[in-house]
Amino acid sequence: MPVETQMSPRFGEFGGRYIPETLVAAHDELEIAYMEAIADPSFHEQLVALHRDYVGRPTPLYLAERLTRECGGARIWLKREDLAHTGAHKINNALGQALLAKRIGKPRIIAETGAGQHGVATATVCAMLDLECVVYMGSEDVKRQSPNVYRMKLLGATVVPVESGS
């Protein structure tokens, strides 16, 4: 893809993409689809509606009065992302990615997760959008985070324990 059609800026004045050569064609397809989606008011409307009605956004701000008093200065507010569907902010990104994948006809989402919250969010969105979901997770994390693994599987995801890599 010519440099002038790529989104800018790309890693400063030197540009470039730091992905394996085998992923360049898929990256180009994704970039074009993303640019088309963000220019499409109906995509934005769908994403906003799902964030509001499915995820529970916007999540509220909470004045932490005791913490504010203890710190003796500025008022401290907490953004209650724990109140979003699946209990964290991770679903915000997973939802946008899955909608984009669905838009371009991709049948499967793959994700990587550590403690499992991103995997749960991705599995939740995939279940809603009828997409296959495969989540890669370190084998030790699979053992330690069994409740999240259970949730992912309950939502229809395949959880793949990974033995090596970082």
Backbone as CSV, one residue per row, in Angstrom:
resi,resn,N_x,N_y,N_z,CA_x,CA_y,CA_z,C_x,C_y,C_z
1,MET,0.852,-1.163,0.000,0.000,0.000,0.000,0.899,1.227,0.000
2,PRO,0.640,2.193,-0.866,1.466,3.399,-0.883,1.388,4.137,0.451
3,VAL,2.498,4.763,0.824,2.568,5.458,2.102,1.482,6.517,2.221
4,GLU,1.153,7.224,1.130,0.181,8.308,1.224,-1.227,7.832,1.564
5,THR,-1.523,6.551,1.396,-2.852,6.057,1.749,-2.899,5.503,3.165
6,GLN,-1.753,5.404,3.807,-1.734,4.902,5.177,-2.144,6.006,6.145
7,MET,-2.754,5.593,7.260,-3.102,6.554,8.295,-1.814,7.180,8.820
8,SER,-1.897,8.428,9.218,-0.725,9.114,9.750,-1.067,9.654,11.122
9,PRO,-0.138,9.940,11.988,1.269,9.624,11.814,1.565,8.161,12.145
10,ARG,2.659,7.689,11.598,3.074,6.308,11.836,4.464,6.319,12.454
11,PHE,4.524,6.223,13.756,5.794,6.130,14.463,6.744,7.268,14.094
12,GLY,6.209,8.487,14.086,7.047,9.656,13.864,7.428,9.853,12.415
13,GLU,8.495,10.594,12.199,8.881,10.983,10.845,9.355,9.815,9.986
14,PHE,9.716,8.698,10.590,10.256,7.583,9.827,9.192,6.635,9.302
15,GLY,7.972,6.756,9.816,6.885,5.916,9.319,7.123,4.458,9.627
16,GLY,6.537,3.622,8.811,6.767,2.194,8.941,5.734,1.481,9.774
17,ARG,5.701,0.180,9.584,4.834,-0.698,10.358,5.708,-1.782,10.945
18,TYR,5.514,-2.049,12.195,6.329,-3.049,12.860,5.504,-4.314,13.063
19,ILE,5.231,-4.978,11.944,4.482,-6.234,11.948,5.198,-7.212,11.024
20,PRO,5.012,-8.506,11.256,5.628,-9.485,10.354,5.092,-9.327,8.930
21,GLU,5.936,-9.571,7.967,5.565,-9.425,6.551,4.318,-10.242,6.201
22,THR,4.153,-11.390,6.832,2.991,-12.237,6.532,1.673,-11.598,6.961
23,LEU,1.719,-10.567,7.802,0.496,-9.898,8.262,0.178,-8.612,7.504
24,VAL,1.029,-8.200,6.586,0.842,-6.921,5.903,-0.477,-6.872,5.133
25,ALA,-0.808,-7.894,4.371,-2.055,-7.877,3.587,-3.275,-7.787,4.501
26,ALA,-3.268,-8.548,5.583,-4.390,-8.492,6.531,-4.460,-7.126,7.205
27,HIS,-3.309,-6.563,7.525,-3.261,-5.235,8.140,-3.816,-4.184,7.188
28,ASP,-3.446,-4.272,5.920,-3.959,-3.326,4.923,-5.476,-3.429,4.799
29,GLU,-5.989,-4.658,4.762,-7.437,-4.866,4.682,-8.135,-4.254,5.900
30,LEU,-7.559,-4.472,7.054,-8.132,-3.946,8.288,-8.094,-2.417,8.310
31,GLU,-7.007,-1.850,7.859,-6.879,-0.393,7.844,-7.922,0.248,6.935
32,ILE,-8.117,-0.313,5.761,-9.125,0.211,4.831,-10.517,0.085,5.442
33,ALA,-10.808,-1.073,6.013,-12.122,-1.292,6.637,-12.347,-0.325,7.792
34,TYR,-11.310,-0.082,8.573,-11.414,0.849,9.699,-11.708,2.264,9.203
35,MET,-10.979,2.700,8.188,-11.194,4.050,7.656,-12.612,4.194,7.104
36,GLU,-13.110,3.164,6.439,-14.483,3.198,5.926,-15.489,3.210,7.071
37,ALA,-15.236,2.419,8.094,-16.172,2.328,9.218,-16.269,3.642,9.979
38,ILE,-15.137,4.294,10.231,-15.206,5.536,11.003,-15.822,6.675,10.200
39,ALA,-15.887,6.508,8.880,-16.555,7.506,8.042,-18.042,7.206,7.862
40,ASP,-18.498,6.069,8.349,-19.884,5.631,8.169,-20.699,5.957,9.421
41,PRO,-21.632,6.905,9.324,-22.428,7.270,10.499,-23.199,6.095,11.098
42,SER,-23.624,5.145,10.279,-24.392,4.018,10.820,-23.519,3.113,11.695
43,PHE,-22.235,2.974,11.350,-21.326,2.189,12.194,-21.174,2.868,13.551
44,HIS,-20.960,4.171,13.513,-20.807,4.935,14.755,-22.074,4.852,15.600
45,GLU,-23.224,4.984,14.973,-24.496,4.905,15.702,-24.670,3.539,16.356
46,GLN,-24.319,2.475,15.628,-24.437,1.128,16.186,-23.502,0.947,17.382
47,LEU,-22.271,1.420,17.249,-21.302,1.292,18.334,-21.751,2.082,19.562
48,VAL,-22.207,3.300,19.353,-22.674,4.132,20.469,-23.876,3.487,21.153
49,ALA,-24.812,2.971,20.357,-26.008,2.335,20.927,-25.635,1.107,21.751
50,LEU,-24.710,0.297,21.254,-24.294,-0.891,22.004,-23.512,-0.516,23.265
51,HIS,-22.678,0.500,23.171,-21.983,0.959,24.377,-22.992,1.406,25.432
52,ARG,-24.003,2.116,25.004,-25.011,2.614,25.940,-25.899,1.484,26.471
53,ASP,-26.484,0.701,25.558,-27.534,-0.246,25.928,-27.016,-1.617,26.354
54,TYR,-25.852,-2.010,25.888,-25.319,-3.336,26.206,-24.206,-3.255,27.257
55,VAL,-23.295,-2.313,27.066,-22.146,-2.196,27.965,-22.504,-1.411,29.228
56,GLY,-23.379,-0.419,29.080,-23.751,0.403,30.224,-22.958,1.689,30.328
57,ARG,-22.526,2.202,29.173,-21.787,3.456,29.151,-22.736,4.623,28.951
58,PRO,-22.397,5.778,29.420,-21.169,6.057,30.167,-21.272,5.546,31.602
59,THR,-20.158,5.060,32.103,-20.132,4.643,33.501,-19.991,5.900,34.363
60,PRO,-20.517,5.852,35.581,-20.550,7.077,36.388,-19.203,7.438,37.005
61,LEU,-19.116,8.711,37.363,-18.020,9.202,38.185,-18.503,9.204,39.630
62,TYR,-17.602,8.893,40.538,-17.953,8.828,41.951,-16.956,9.677,42.731
63,LEU,-17.468,10.606,43.519,-16.596,11.428,44.352,-16.134,10.601,45.550
64,ALA,-14.843,10.368,45.626,-14.259,9.605,46.735,-14.015,10.566,47.895
65,GLU,-15.062,10.815,48.651,-15.012,11.853,49.689,-13.966,11.563,50.761
66,ARG,-13.931,10.340,51.266,-12.965,10.028,52.325,-11.532,10.120,51.809
67,LEU,-11.288,9.615,50.612,-9.948,9.699,50.032,-9.569,11.157,49.784
68,THR,-10.529,11.943,49.338,-10.297,13.373,49.143,-9.875,14.026,50.460
69,ARG,-10.595,13.716,51.536,-10.252,14.276,52.856,-8.871,13.811,53.304
70,GLU,-8.599,12.513,53.140,-7.313,11.959,53.574,-6.143,12.613,52.844
71,CYS,-6.336,12.896,51.573,-5.252,13.479,50.771,-5.145,14.983,50.973
72,GLY,-6.203,15.585,51.490,-6.162,16.994,51.869,-5.914,17.966,50.742
73,GLY,-6.504,17.735,49.610,-6.289,18.686,48.521,-7.382,18.589,47.491
74,ALA,-6.991,18.243,46.312,-7.925,18.165,45.183,-9.017,17.138,45.443
75,ARG,-10.184,17.412,44.891,-11.269,16.432,44.971,-10.913,15.252,44.071
76,ILE,-11.071,14.051,44.591,-10.688,12.840,43.856,-11.944,12.116,43.405
77,TRP,-12.003,11.909,42.102,-13.143,11.225,41.490,-12.675,9.884,40.951
78,LEU,-13.534,8.880,41.059,-13.243,7.558,40.516,-14.174,7.295,39.347
79,LYS,-13.635,6.851,38.242,-14.442,6.456,37.084,-14.810,5.002,37.293
80,ARG,-16.085,4.690,37.377,-16.564,3.372,37.770,-16.679,2.416,36.585
81,GLU,-15.545,2.116,35.966,-15.523,1.165,34.854,-15.873,-0.249,35.312
82,ASP,-15.769,-0.505,36.599,-16.155,-1.811,37.127,-17.655,-2.061,36.971
83,LEU,-18.423,-1.023,36.689,-19.868,-1.165,36.510,-20.257,-1.471,35.066
84,ALA,-19.288,-1.444,34.158,-19.563,-1.819,32.764,-19.821,-3.326,32.696
85,HIS,-20.571,-3.729,31.682,-20.833,-5.163,31.482,-19.491,-5.887,31.395
86,THR,-19.315,-6.946,32.065,-18.124,-7.785,32.255,-17.183,-7.230,33.321
87,GLY,-17.491,-6.078,33.914,-16.764,-5.612,35.081,-15.475,-4.860,34.860
88,ALA,-15.214,-4.404,33.647,-13.986,-3.649,33.387,-14.128,-2.885,32.073
89,HIS,-13.129,-2.068,31.792,-13.135,-1.276,30.560,-12.843,-2.114,29.316
90,LYS,-12.405,-3.323,29.472,-11.937,-4.133,28.338,-13.000,-4.341,27.260
91,ILE,-14.267,-4.352,27.644,-15.337,-4.590,26.678,-15.471,-3.435,25.679
92,ASN,-15.041,-2.238,26.056,-15.150,-1.089,25.150,-14.403,-1.353,23.846
93,ASN,-13.163,-1.769,23.957,-12.334,-2.040,22.793,-12.772,-3.317,22.075
94,ALA,-13.089,-4.348,22.845,-13.505,-5.620,22.243,-14.742,-5.434,21.372
95,LEU,-15.669,-4.605,21.817,-16.894,-4.371,21.062,-16.599,-3.708,19.719
96,GLY,-15.790,-2.677,19.713,-15.447,-2.007,18.457,-14.721,-2.924,17.492
97,GLN,-13.789,-3.716,18.006,-13.049,-4.634,17.144,-13.959,-5.704,16.556
98,ALA,-14.848,-6.242,17.366,-15.743,-7.296,16.882,-16.742,-6.751,15.863
99,LEU,-17.248,-5.553,16.095,-18.162,-4.947,15.112,-17.461,-4.734,13.777
100,LEU,-16.216,-4.291,13.830,-15.453,-4.089,12.600,-15.217,-5.425,11.900
101,ALA,-14.856,-6.445,12.650,-14.640,-7.776,12.063,-15.920,-8.289,11.411
102,LYS,-17.028,-8.128,12.085,-18.322,-8.572,11.546,-18.642,-7.809,10.257
103,ARG,-18.358,-6.533,10.255,-18.623,-5.673,9.095,-17.884,-6.167,7.851
104,ILE,-16.670,-6.688,8.035,-15.885,-7.128,6.874,-15.964,-8.638,6.664
105,GLY,-16.901,-9.272,7.352,-17.177,-10.679,7.093,-16.237,-11.675,7.737
106,LYS,-15.530,-11.260,8.760,-14.640,-12.193,9.459,-15.473,-13.019,10.436
107,PRO,-15.309,-14.333,10.435,-16.153,-15.178,11.286,-15.601,-15.434,12.686
108,ARG,-14.336,-15.041,12.926,-13.679,-15.429,14.173,-12.847,-14.283,14.724
109,ILE,-12.858,-14.188,16.039,-12.007,-13.234,16.749,-11.020,-14.045,17.576
110,ILE,-9.756,-13.646,17.536,-8.770,-14.251,18.429,-8.325,-13.177,19.412
111,ALA,-8.030,-13.596,20.619,-7.607,-12.658,21.653,-6.560,-13.324,22.526
112,GLU,-5.828,-12.495,23.221,-4.847,-12.947,24.200,-5.264,-12.316,25.517
113,THR,-5.114,-13.065,26.591,-5.481,-12.523,27.896,-4.533,-13.039,28.958
114,GLY,-4.356,-12.268,29.995,-3.531,-12.689,31.121,-4.432,-13.183,32.236
115,ALA,-4.997,-12.243,32.988,-5.885,-12.611,34.096,-7.255,-13.062,33.616
116,GLY,-7.572,-12.782,32.371,-8.817,-13.284,31.803,-9.885,-12.256,31.531
117,GLN,-9.723,-11.023,32.015,-10.781,-10.031,31.809,-10.963,-9.679,30.332
118,HIS,-9.861,-9.535,29.608,-9.985,-9.249,28.178,-10.616,-10.435,27.453
119,GLY,-10.262,-11.631,27.852,-10.856,-12.826,27.255,-12.348,-12.907,27.513
120,VAL,-12.769,-12.587,28.729,-14.198,-12.593,29.060,-14.926,-11.535,28.243
121,ALA,-14.352,-10.348,28.139,-14.986,-9.283,27.358,-15.115,-9.686,25.892
122,THR,-14.062,-10.245,25.332,-14.090,-10.663,23.934,-15.096,-11.785,23.726
123,ALA,-15.109,-12.760,24.609,-16.070,-13.865,24.505,-17.505,-13.360,24.617
124,THR,-17.731,-12.382,25.471,-19.068,-11.811,25.656,-19.554,-11.145,24.380
125,VAL,-18.693,-10.336,23.787,-19.053,-9.628,22.556,-19.254,-10.615,21.411
126,CYS,-18.392,-11.612,21.322,-18.530,-12.613,20.260,-19.833,-13.394,20.402
127,ALA,-20.213,-13.722,21.622,-21.475,-14.431,21.836,-22.643,-13.577,21.352
128,MET,-22.607,-12.292,21.647,-23.679,-11.395,21.232,-23.744,-11.265,19.708
129,LEU,-22.584,-11.201,19.066,-22.529,-10.962,17.618,-22.453,-12.247,16.797
130,ASP,-22.534,-13.395,17.447,-22.479,-14.695,16.779,-21.173,-14.878,16.005
131,LEU,-20.068,-14.586,16.671,-18.738,-14.781,16.110,-18.023,-15.866,16.909
132,GLU,-17.219,-16.652,16.219,-16.374,-17.630,16.911,-15.327,-16.863,17.708
133,CYS,-14.948,-17.384,18.855,-13.967,-16.717,19.711,-12.928,-17.726,20.182
134,VAL,-11.655,-17.393,19.960,-10.543,-18.207,20.447,-9.678,-17.303,21.317
135,VAL,-9.446,-17.718,22.548,-8.664,-16.922,23.489,-7.415,-17.703,23.880
136,TYR,-6.257,-17.088,23.682,-4.980,-17.675,24.078,-4.615,-17.127,25.454
137,MET,-4.192,-18.037,26.327,-3.928,-17.662,27.717,-2.801,-18.534,28.250
138,GLY,-1.867,-17.926,28.956,-0.777,-18.694,29.550,-1.306,-19.831,30.407
139,SER,-0.664,-20.977,30.334,-1.171,-22.164,31.035,-1.247,-21.958,32.550
140,GLU,-0.303,-21.218,33.119,-0.371,-20.926,34.558,-1.568,-20.032,34.870
141,ASP,-1.825,-19.058,33.990,-2.980,-18.178,34.186,-4.286,-18.952,34.066
142,VAL,-4.324,-19.930,33.179,-5.524,-20.767,33.042,-5.838,-21.422,34.384
143,LYS,-4.798,-21.889,35.068,-5.006,-22.532,36.375,-5.425,-21.510,37.435
144,ARG,-4.724,-20.383,37.467,-4.972,-19.376,38.502,-6.299,-18.647,38.325
145,GLN,-6.711,-18.503,37.101,-7.903,-17.699,36.804,-9.058,-18.573,36.325
146,SER,-9.249,-19.695,36.964,-10.275,-20.642,36.506,-11.687,-20.050,36.435
147,PRO,-12.085,-19.120,37.320,-13.430,-18.543,37.152,-13.594,-17.800,35.813
148,ASN,-12.550,-17.079,35.405,-12.627,-16.380,34.121,-12.590,-17.354,32.949
149,VAL,-11.814,-18.417,33.078,-11.784,-19.449,32.035,-13.172,-20.079,31.913
150,TYR,-13.788,-20.358,33.041,-15.145,-20.920,33.046,-16.118,-19.977,32.335
151,ARG,-16.043,-18.684,32.630,-16.929,-17.704,31.982,-16.710,-17.669,30.472
152,MET,-15.445,-17.663,30.045,-15.161,-17.639,28.607,-15.767,-18.852,27.920
153,LYS,-15.559,-20.016,28.512,-16.097,-21.246,27.916,-17.618,-21.246,27.943
154,LEU,-18.206,-20.758,29.011,-19.658,-20.664,29.119,-20.229,-19.786,28.006
155,LEU,-19.474,-18.778,27.617,-19.880,-17.868,26.545,-19.582,-18.427,25.154
156,GLY,-18.991,-19.609,25.084,-18.752,-20.257,23.801,-17.348,-20.134,23.260
157,ALA,-16.450,-19.519,24.004,-15.073,-19.348,23.529,-14.277,-20.639,23.689
158,THR,-13.303,-20.801,22.812,-12.296,-21.844,22.960,-11.109,-21.197,23.656
159,VAL,-10.680,-21.756,24.771,-9.529,-21.227,25.501,-8.349,-22.145,25.230
160,VAL,-7.275,-21.565,24.698,-6.083,-22.329,24.330,-4.960,-21.997,25.315
161,PRO,-4.577,-22.948,26.175,-3.448,-22.707,27.079,-2.144,-22.626,26.281
162,VAL,-1.312,-21.663,26.620,-0.046,-21.447,25.922,1.088,-21.766,26.884
163,GLU,2.036,-22.572,26.430,3.132,-23.029,27.276,4.398,-22.191,27.151
164,SER,4.554,-21.453,26.052,5.793,-20.697,25.869,5.482,-19.323,25.295
165,GLY,6.500,-18.462,25.321,6.332,-17.101,24.824,6.082,-16.155,25.976
166,SER,5.938,-14.890,25.623,5.705,-13.906,26.686,4.629,-12.944,26.279
